[in-house]
């Protein structure tokens, strides 16, 4: 049995990428932009850059490199959610 999304979104899902390796983030952004139901609204190389750069962009989803979590000392998803938007991380 195959899984299907019950309904295609009426507007593209807005995605932001956060990762420390520029080549990986840029490659992922190119792949995601090829999907008609996704729009990459920003690519950032640190959580701090994302916190300042995402203001006003309202992404639906933020993909974060797990290596940026500093050993659990600072939860980047919690920090992003304290902003003006509520992305899924």
C-alpha positions as CSV (number, residue, x, y, z in Angstrom):
1,X,0.0,0.0,0.0
2,X,1.4,3.4,-0.9
3,X,0.9,6.6,1.2
4,X,-0.5,9.7,-0.4
5,X,-1.0,13.1,0.9
6,X,-4.8,13.5,1.2
7,X,-4.8,16.9,-0.5
8,X,-2.1,19.0,-2.2
9,X,-1.5,22.3,-0.6
10,X,-3.1,25.3,-2.3
11,X,0.1,27.3,-1.9
12,X,3.7,26.0,-1.8
13,X,5.1,25.0,1.6
14,X,7.6,27.7,2.7
15,X,10.8,26.1,3.8
16,X,13.9,27.6,5.5
17,X,17.2,25.8,5.8
18,X,19.8,26.2,8.6
19,X,23.1,24.3,8.4
20,X,26.8,24.9,8.9
21,X,28.0,23.5,5.5
22,X,27.2,25.9,2.7
23,X,27.6,23.3,-0.1
24,X,25.1,20.9,1.6
25,X,22.5,23.7,2.3
26,X,22.9,25.1,-1.2
27,X,22.5,21.6,-2.8
28,X,19.4,20.9,-0.7
29,X,17.9,24.3,-1.6
30,X,18.3,23.5,-5.3
31,X,16.7,20.1,-4.9
32,X,13.8,21.5,-2.9
33,X,13.2,24.4,-5.3
34,X,12.7,21.7,-8.0
35,X,9.6,20.5,-6.2
36,X,6.5,22.6,-7.3
37,X,4.9,22.4,-3.8
38,X,7.9,23.8,-2.0
39,X,9.5,27.3,-1.9
40,X,12.8,27.9,-0.1
41,X,12.4,31.2,1.6
42,X,15.9,31.3,3.2
43,X,19.2,29.5,3.7
44,X,21.3,30.2,6.8
45,X,24.6,28.9,8.1
46,X,23.9,29.5,11.8
47,X,20.9,29.6,14.1
48,X,21.8,33.2,14.9
49,X,21.7,34.2,11.2
50,X,18.4,32.4,10.8
51,X,16.9,34.2,13.9
52,X,17.7,37.6,12.3
53,X,17.1,36.6,8.7
54,X,13.8,34.9,9.1
55,X,12.0,37.8,10.6
56,X,9.1,38.5,8.3
57,X,9.6,35.5,6.0
58,X,7.1,33.2,7.9
59,X,8.4,29.8,6.9
60,X,6.1,26.8,7.4
61,X,9.0,24.5,8.1
62,X,12.6,25.0,9.2
63,X,15.1,22.2,8.5
64,X,18.0,22.5,10.9
65,X,21.3,20.7,10.9
66,X,21.4,18.7,14.1
67,X,25.1,19.5,14.6
68,X,24.1,23.1,15.3
69,X,22.4,22.2,18.6
70,X,25.5,22.7,20.8
71,X,25.1,19.4,22.6
72,X,21.5,20.2,23.7
73,X,22.5,23.4,25.5
74,X,20.4,25.6,23.2
75,X,17.3,24.3,21.4
76,X,17.2,26.1,18.1
77,X,13.6,25.2,17.5
78,X,12.5,26.8,20.8
79,X,14.6,29.9,19.9
80,X,12.9,30.1,16.5
81,X,9.5,29.6,17.9
82,X,10.0,32.5,20.3
83,X,10.0,34.7,17.2
84,X,7.0,36.0,15.3
85,X,6.3,32.8,13.5
86,X,5.6,29.2,14.6
87,X,7.4,26.9,12.1
88,X,7.5,23.1,12.3
89,X,11.1,22.1,13.1
